C-alpha cells in the first residue's frame, strides 16, 4: 500500500506543487452567475472538477460550504470527492475536525475509512485539545494510506494569541505541535504522511519547521494577500516541502473552464519560480 506521502510526492513531481481549493461560498456562486442553492453548488463544484482534477496535484474542498446545504450538499461533496479522485487528483478535505476519544475516532472513520462515501486522501484537523487527541485520525490514516494536516501557524489575526503562547518547557504551542508531528515523520521517505498547515502570510515567526519531514500546506495565497515570494520568508530551508494553496485567485477566473485552467497555469508558474 502506498502512503499518502508517497502519493503526494509523486503527484507534485508529475503535476506541480499546487493545491486548489473548492470553496463554493455565496459570493463566488453569484460571481459565476449561479444561484445560491443546491443547483448552483452542484454546477460550481462539477465545473471545477472538470477543469482541474486531471491536471492539479491536490484539490481541497471546504466541507462547510457544502454542509450549509444540508444532506443534499453533503451528497454533492461526496460526488466531488469521488470525481476528483477518479480524475487523478488527490483530495484534501478541509474539515478542521478536532475532538477526543470515540468522537475523534468517528470523525476519522467518516473521512479516512475507504468504506465511507466521504473518504478522502487527507483531511485537516485542529490540535487544540492536544495533539495526542488526534491519534485515532493518525492511526486510521496510517492503516489506509491517508494523510492528516494539523493546524500549526495560521494566518487569521486571532491565531497568534493561542499559537504563540508559551507552553511547558519554554516552547510555543505551535512549536510543540510542530515537534510532535516531526517525531512521527522522522526517517520516513520520501515524505511523511502527517503535514502541517502554515499560513503563507505570517512572515518569519521564528518557529523551526526544518525537521517536519512532511508536507506544509500554505494557504493564504492570492486573494488573501500572500504571494509566492512570501513563501521563502515563512518556510526558509523547508521550502521544498511546501504545498502552496490557492482558492479565490483561481476560482474567480470561472465559470469558463478555459479561464480556470489559465488561472491555474499562471499561479503554478509563479509558485514553481518561487520554490525553485
C-alpha positions in Angstrom: 0.0 0.0 0.0 1.3 3.4 -1.0 1.4 6.0 1.8 -0.2 9.4 1.3 3.3 10.9 1.5 4.4 8.8 -1.4 1.3 9.6 -3.5 1.7 13.3 -2.8 5.4 13.3 -3.6 4.6 11.7 -7.0 1.6 13.9 -7.7 3.7 17.1 -7.1 6.5 15.7 -9.3 4.1 15.0 -12.1 1.6 17.9 -11.9 3.5 20.6 -9.9 3.3 21.9 -6.4 -0.2 23.3 -6.2 -3.4 22.8 -4.2 -6.6 24.4 -5.4 -9.5 24.9 -3.0 -13.1 24.3 -4.0 -14.9 26.9 -1.9 -18.4 27.5 -3.2 -19.3 30.4 -1.0 -22.3 32.6 -1.9 -20.2 35.5 -3.3 -18.4 33.2 -5.7 -21.6 31.5 -6.8 -23.0 35.0 -7.6 -19.9 35.9 -9.4 -20.4 32.9 -11.6 -24.0 33.8 -12.2 -25.2 30.8 -10.2 -28.0 30.7 -7.7 -27.1 30.2 -4.1 -28.8 26.8 -3.8 -28.1 23.1 -4.4 -28.2 23.5 -8.2 -25.7 26.3 -8.1 -23.5 24.3 -5.7 -23.6 21.3 -8.0 -22.8 23.3 -11.1 -19.9 25.1 -9.4 -18.3 22.0 -8.0 -18.6 20.0 -11.1 -17.1 22.7 -13.2 -14.0 23.0 -11.0 -13.6 19.2 -11.1 -14.0 19.1 -14.9 -11.5 21.9 -15.3 -8.8 20.9 -12.9 -9.0 17.4 -11.5 -7.0 15.9 -14.3 -4.2 18.5 -14.0 -3.5 19.7 -10.5 -1.9 17.7 -7.7 -4.4 18.4 -5.0 -8.0 19.7 -4.8 -9.2 20.9 -1.4 -13.0 21.1 -1.0 -14.0 23.2 2.0 -16.6 21.0 3.7 -18.5 23.8 5.4 -19.6 25.3 2.1 -21.2 22.0 1.1 -22.6 21.3 4.6 -24.6 24.5 4.7 -27.0 23.0 2.1 -27.7 20.0 4.4 -27.8 16.4 3.3 -28.1 17.4 -0.4 -25.0 19.5 -0.1 -23.1 16.6 1.5 -24.2 14.4 -1.4 -22.6 16.9 -3.8 -19.5 16.8 -1.7 -19.4 13.0 -1.9 -19.6 13.3 -5.7 -17.0 16.0 -5.8 -14.6 13.8 -3.8 -15.2 10.7 -6.0 -15.0 12.5 -9.3 -11.8 14.4 -8.3 -10.1 11.2 -7.3 -11.2 9.3 -10.4 -9.6 12.0 -12.5 -6.3 11.6 -10.7 -6.3 14.5 -8.2 -5.5 13.9 -4.6 -8.4 15.2 -2.4 -7.6 17.1 0.8 -10.9 17.5 2.6 -10.8 20.7 4.6 -12.9 19.9 7.7 -10.6 21.0 10.6 -12.0 18.4 13.0 -10.7 18.1 16.5 -12.1 16.1 19.4 -11.3 13.3 21.8 -11.7 9.5 22.1 -14.5 7.8 20.3 -15.7 11.1 18.8 -12.4 11.7 17.1 -12.4 8.1 16.0 -15.8 8.6 14.4 -14.6 11.7 12.6 -11.6 9.7 11.3 -13.9 6.9 10.2 -16.1 9.4 8.3 -13.2 10.9 6.2 -10.3 8.3 6.2 -12.1 4.9 6.0 -12.3 3.7 2.4 -15.8 2.3 3.2 -17.1 5.9 3.7 -18.6 7.8 0.8 -16.7 10.9 2.2 -13.3 9.1 2.2 -10.5 11.4 1.0 -6.8 11.2 0.6 -6.2 13.5 3.5 -8.0 15.8 5.9 -7.3 18.9 8.0 -7.5 18.7 11.8 -7.3 21.0 14.8 -4.8 20.1 17.6 -6.1 22.3 20.4 -7.4 19.5 22.5 -3.9 18.2 22.4 -2.0 16.6 19.5 -2.5 13.2 21.3 -6.2 13.6 20.9 -5.8 13.2 17.1 -4.3 9.8 17.4 -7.4 8.0 16.1 -7.0 10.0 12.8 -3.3 9.3 12.7 -3.9 5.6 13.2 -6.6 5.3 10.6 -4.7 7.3 8.1 -1.7 5.0 8.5 -3.8 1.9 8.2 -5.3 3.1 4.9 -2.6 5.2 3.3 -4.2 8.5 4.2 -2.8 11.8 5.3 -3.6 14.3 8.0 -2.7 18.1 8.0 -2.6 19.6 11.5 -3.1 23.3 12.1 0.1 24.9 13.4 0.6 28.5 12.4 -2.5 30.1 10.8 -2.9 33.4 9.1 -6.0 34.6 10.9 -5.3 37.5 13.3 -6.8 35.6 16.2 -4.3 32.7 15.8 -1.2 34.0 17.5 -2.9 34.5 20.8 -3.0 30.7 21.1 -0.3 29.5 18.8 2.4 31.8 20.0 1.6 31.3 23.7 4.4 29.7 25.6 3.7 26.2 26.8 5.7 24.0 29.2 9.4 23.8 28.5 9.5 27.3 27.1 8.3 26.4 23.6 5.3 28.0 22.0 2.1 25.9 21.5 2.8 26.0 17.7 6.3 24.7 18.2 5.0 21.9 20.4 2.6 20.9 17.6 5.4 21.1 15.0 7.8 19.0 17.1 5.2 16.2 17.8 4.4 15.9 14.1 8.1 15.9 13.3 8.7 13.0 15.6 6.1 10.9 13.8 7.5 11.7 10.4 11.2 11.1 11.4 13.0 8.9 8.9 10.1 8.4 6.5 11.0 8.5 2.8 10.3 10.3 0.5 7.8 12.3 2.7 5.9 11.7 5.9 2.1 11.5 5.7 1.4 13.9 8.5 1.5 17.5 7.4 1.1 21.0 8.9 -1.0 24.0 7.9 1.2 27.1 8.0 -0.2 30.4 6.6 1.6 32.0 3.7 1.2 35.5 5.1 2.6 35.0 8.6 6.2 36.0 7.8 9.2 34.8 9.8 7.8 33.9 13.2 11.0 32.2 14.5 9.4 28.7 14.5 11.6 25.8 13.4 10.0 23.7 10.6 13.2 22.1 9.5 12.5 18.6 10.9 8.9 18.2 9.9 9.7 15.9 7.0 6.1 16.2 5.9 4.0 18.4 3.6 3.5 22.0 4.6 0.2 23.3 3.3 0.4 27.1 2.7 -3.0 28.7 2.4 -3.5 32.5 2.1 -2.0 33.0 -1.4 -3.7 35.2 -3.9 -6.9 36.9 -2.8 -5.9 36.7 0.9 -2.8 38.7 0.2 0.0 36.2 0.1 2.4 36.0 -2.8 4.8 33.2 -3.9 7.7 35.4 -2.8 6.4 35.3 0.8 6.9 31.6 1.0 10.7 31.9 1.4 10.4 34.1 4.5 7.9 31.8 6.1 9.4 28.4 5.3 13.1 29.1 4.8 15.0 25.8 4.4 11.8 23.8 4.4 10.6 25.3 1.1 11.0 22.0 -0.7 8.1 20.5 1.3 5.7 23.4 0.8 2.3 22.8 -0.9 1.0 26.2 -1.9 -2.7 26.6 -1.9 -4.9 29.0 -3.9 -8.7 29.3 -3.9 -10.3 32.6 -4.9 -7.4 33.6 -7.1 -8.2 30.6 -9.3 -11.9 30.3 -8.7 -12.7 33.9 -9.6 -11.5 33.1 -13.1 -14.6 30.9 -13.7 -17.1 29.9 -14.7 -15.4 29.1 -18.1 -13.2 26.0 -17.9 -10.6 27.8 -20.1 -10.4 30.6 -17.6 -9.9 28.3 -14.6 -7.2 26.4 -16.4 -5.4 29.6 -17.4 -5.5 31.0 -13.9 -4.2 27.7 -12.6 -1.3 27.7 -15.1 -0.5 31.2 -14.1 -0.3 30.6 -10.3 1.5 27.3 -10.8 4.2 29.1 -12.8 4.6 31.6 -10.0 5.0 29.1 -7.3 7.4 27.0 -9.4 9.6 30.0 -9.7 9.4 30.8 -6.0 10.1 27.3 -4.9 13.0 26.8 -7.3 
